[in-house]
Amino acid sequence: MDRARVVEVWAPSGDRHRVGTGYLISSRLVLTAHHAVADTPAPEQVGVRLLDPAGGTTWMAAERVWPAGPVDLVAHPEQDGALLRIVDPAWRPPRVEPVRFGRIAGEARVPCLGLGFPDAATDRARPRRRDTLAVRGHVDPLHALKSGMVTVHVDTGIVPRRAAGGGSHWSGASGTAVFCGPLLVAVLATDRKIADTANVLDAVPVTTLLASPGFRRVLEEEGVHCFAEDVPAPVPMPLSGEEDAEPAYSPLAMAPVSRAHRTRTAAGAGAAAVLAALVVLLVLLARQPDAVRLPAAAAAGALAAWAVVRARRPRWPGAARAAARQALAETVRQAAGERRRHLLGRDTVAINVTFTTLPDAGRGPRSAPPAGDFEGIARYFAALRPQRLVVTGGPGAGKTLLANELVHRLLAQERSEGPVPVPAGLAGWDTATPFADWFGALLAREYLGGSETAARDLLAFGRILPVLDGLDEMDEAGTGRRHAAAALAQLNEFTGPLVLTCREEDYATLGRDGARLLDCATVRIDAVGAPDRRLYLDRRAHDRSRLAGLEAELSEPDTALGALLGSPWMLTLASITSQSDEGARVLRSFIGVPASAAHVRRLRDVLLGRLVPTLCRPDPGHGPQPYPDAEAVTRWLRLLAAHLHGGPAGRDLAVHRLWPVAGPRAARYAAAAITLACWLPAFVLLALCLRQRGGFPFPGTLLLLLLVPAPLVAAWGARARAIQPRRVLHQRLRSALGWQRIGLGALLGCVLMPPLVPLFGAGYAGAAATAFALVFGFGLALSVRADIDRRFLVAGALPVALGLTVAAGRLAGPLGDFIGVIAGCGGGALALAVGVPLGLWAARRADGGAPDPDPPGAPTPLAPLRGDAAAGLVAGTLVTGIALYATLTVPWLRVGWPLAVPTSLACGLAAGPGFVADVTRQYAGVVLATRGRLPWNVVGFLRWCHRAGLLRSAGTVYQFRHEDLLAWLRERERA
């Protein structure tokens, strides 16, 4: 209750007058009791005055606008309500929020509060001066159920005595608004004569008034939402000894770890530990040179560390779970608050859209309020049983904003102890991966520092509320809704609380096909009415005078302004435009312009053209603006919009497929040049090392010639039109698929060894086969997707590896068995470079093969580039270590530290960024080839666009947030 909105009511009635109390429910409407204004000779002769303790307010003329005629209060006491509209020319409407109505749905008593002007508070020295008296007590929903009234028990503070002759000293308090928390639930009418102290009062429930069409019509004209929310039940105080008790959660049915899996884990850890011990024992007992002992010790240490990690079983007691939940809630709260601000155009004021609960066709919620709005979304969700919700609406209706607002308000509650709402975009979910695995990986990556154990634990114990946005974005346009239907099938197996958003048309189509979310409430976001549009623009206005003349246009659907400004998206753009004198002047130029297609299109172009300049303005609360040049930002966005993946109809902005922005060849050939530049230092420094050891020009030249195919293959791959991004899936080491691929590498190594033994001896053959098996097996296991045809993979890989190892043995075999290690590593890398594309090509011809059972983590638009760079870093680090070992210990290559270190780093640069990281090199090629047409830090620019609300993430790609913005940018680029 806001006491500044409490109103005194004065109404003439024959030769005397009536007094009462009212409450300002909008900027001009006052809610009061009907009997206080019923006998007024003319509806417009009512006077109202706002409460002011200093006495600074004056009486204002008002008229009764509802009900229009007399009401028989004897037969229908539940109709004792009236609406007054203030019509005095001196009235200056204050900026007030429309009141929110409530209903008491349970059986528990609910505290209430009201403030009125009863006769008991009249100043005896000045009889015409009435003071205030609070109505503090509770509402008992089980009292007088047949009367249709709400019973208010005044049990705190002063209770007036009954007047002599049976009258009531509560007279004058008629019309007092009764609040339960933030919700107006009733209007005081009379006191019930069942108590000597007059502490039991009758009140008219607002739900009865809302059922009247005339009452609703007047409220809707003023922008007041005509629905009642459930009053939250009072939170009981914990009993003694229960202060630390956890709130009730619903544990989920997560797949337990099988006994066979536990056995395999223990066996693998034990075998690794035994093998590590044997290696250490052999190193200690056998007399081997340092060239053998050092790698063996490193291998033993790696095996021991892996055994410890594999054997460790993390435990998550209740205290740790509570701490993880609290930390997660704080992280999500900050992210949701920042995202809310950007969705609202760097503002905090949102349009209070309404939504309606749709009738369910079966398996709907046990209970759901009939309607709700933006500001009451948290209370609406709390009233759902079960708490599962689908939000639908048209394009730009505000589905994402409503879902984010639910996250924001749930976490902002004073006693936020329920499941933590975690937002996620469904476009990044490959439904071949189970929902719990995908969402757990996303939760771990984005909010829990990579701990999938904590993520699965919080999910399993019901501490997470997934808020999933964009069911309609899971499938490309015109490709059917296979992924969306599969997602709904999996979500129906998820028994916990859930929120889902989808376009209304797409969800209806899925429902006709038998795919929908069960046991949930489905709501549809309503069109924004003219009063809500006016209120929204007024609340966001920096200078209300700039809106002069615009508010009336919003009620005229035949004008360009009234026709276009019907969605939250366009209203936000209009608000942004009106924040400057120039923009407001342009908007006012459309007053009275008819709603023809040309005029609406021109108005749309004006609004979209003001968006980027507004976002590029300095933001005092968030430091300097990284991209203050609005013209440059618009130019960059136009260029990107014109070259989206998928051609003219494409929507995806993939960071790892940006090369068309620079033209058909420039970026790809720049990437090839970068590849050769990465290899050049390695060739030069290796030549210096060989020359210093007396191995140049022969056999050093032959050895360097053996390395030439690697940069050529890498350069050819970097100029490809479609590159498969690398990734490192360490979880493959815990899966059967990963060890099968490591076994395949070992098998091919065994196949490779017999032809090499008679040619070059067992030492060379063993070194080459072992190095090949390790590089090929682990590379295949950790980095290559599952849908690959193994026959074509082996057919392409084995001849390449055999040819390279034979050529290396012929040309440089006399230098020692370490040449076999180099040849095996190179053969494994080239075998992957040739065999993997061949195997994937064959798999695509066979419809893609089996789905990948290993979730690749939480896919984000930058994940392909990051994964590719990480794979290159890992490969470069390993090669750097091998090269450093070789340049310090191998006799024919050994040099001093000053030359060994840069040579090793150059070899790592060649093998990592120069060979493995194809996508990273192509991205660098895009940056170089655009030469100022895009910013140098393209990734940073895209991240800024995402934070500013221009782009949204959809899996591994960005998309422009609104189709209107994308179409406008493309039009500007063509022009």
Sequence and secondary structure as in RCSB ss.txt:
>XXXX:A:sequence
MDRARVVEVWAPSGDRHRVGTGYLISSRLVLTAHHAVADTPAPEQVGVRLLDPAGGTTWMAAERVWPAGPVDLVA
HPEQDGALLRIVDPAWRPPRVEPVRFGRIAGEARVPCLGLGFPDAATDRARPRRRDTLAVRGHVDPLHALKSGMV
TVHVDTGIVPRRAAGGGSHWSGASGTAVFCGPLLVAVLATDRKIADTANVLDAVPVTTLLASPGFRRVLEEEGVH
CFAEDVPAPVPMPLSGEEDAEPAYSPLAMAPVSRAHRTRTAAGAGAAAVLAALVVLLVLLARQPDAVRLPAAAAA
GALAAWAVVRARRPRWPGAARAAARQALAETVRQAAGERRRHLLGRDTVAINVTFTTLPDAGRGPRSAPPAGDFE
GIARYFAALRPQRLVVTGGPGAGKTLLANELVHRLLAQERSEGPVPVPAGLAGWDTATPFADWFGALLAREYLGG
SETAARDLLAFGRILPVLDGLDEMDEAGTGRRHAAAALAQLNEFTGPLVLTCREEDYATLGRDGARLLDCATVRI
DAVGAPDRRLYLDRRAHDRSRLAGLEAELSEPDTALGALLGSPWMLTLASITSQSDEGARVLRSFIGVPASAAHV
RRLRDVLLGRLVPTLCRPDPGHGPQPYPDAEAVTRWLRLLAAHLHGGPAGRDLAVHRLWPVAGPRAARYAAAAIT
LACWLPAFVLLALCLRQRGGFPFPGTLLLLLLVPAPLVAAWGARARAIQPRRVLHQRLRSALGWQRIGLGALLGC
VLMPPLVPLFGAGYAGAAATAFALVFGFGLALSVRADIDRRFLVAGALPVALGLTVAAGRLAGPLGDFIGVIAGC
GGGALALAVGVPLGLWAARRADGGAPDPDPPGAPTPLAPLRGDAAAGLVAGTLVTGIALYATLTVPWLRVGWPLA
VPTSLACGLAAGPGFVADVTRQYAGVVLATRGRLPWNVVGFLRWCHRAGLLRSAGTVYQFRHEDLLAWLRERERA
>XXXX:A:secstr
  GGGEEEEEEEETTEEEEEEEEE SSSEEEE GGGTTT SSGGGEEEEE  TT     EEEEEEE SS   TTT
 GGG  EEEEE  TT          EEE  SSS EEEEEEE  GGGB SSSTT B  EEEEEEE TTSSGGGTSE
EEEEEES    B GGG BTTTT TT EEEETTEEEEEEEEE TTSTT  EEEEEEHHHHHTSHHHHHHHHHTT  
  EEE         TT TT              HHHHHHHHHHHHHHHHHHHHHHHHHHHS   HHHHHHHHHHH
HHHHHHHHHHH      HHHHHHHHHHHHHHHHHHHHHHHHHHTTS S     EEEE   SSS  SB  SEEEGG
GHHHHHHH BS EEEEEE TTSSHHHHHHHHHHHHHHSTT  S EEEEEEGGG  TTS HHHHHHHHHHHHHSTT
 HHHHHHHHHTT EEEEEE GGGSS TTS SHHHHHHHHHHTT  S EEEEEEHHHHHHHHHTT   SS EEEEE
    HHHHHHHHHHH SSGGGGTTHHHHTT TTBHHHHHTTSHHHHHHHHHHTTSHHHHHHHHTTTT B  HHHH
HHHHHHHHHTHHHHHTS  GGG S S   HHHHHHHHHHHHTT BTGGG  BB GGG GGGG SSHHHHHHHHHH
HHHHHHHHHHHHHHHHHTT TTTTHHHHHHHHTHHHHHHHHHHT SS       GGGGGSHHHHHHHHHHHHHHH
HHHHHHHHHH HHHHHHHHHHHHHHHHHHHHHHS S   HHHHHHHHHHHHHHHHHHHHHHHGGG THHHHHHHH
HHHHHHHHHHHHHHHHHHHHTTT S   S  SS  TTHHHHHHHHHHHHHHHHHHHHHHHHHHH GGG   HHHH
HHHHHHHHHHHIIIII HHHHHHHHHHHHHTTSS S HHHHHHHHHHHTSEEEETTEEEES HHHHHHHHHHHH 
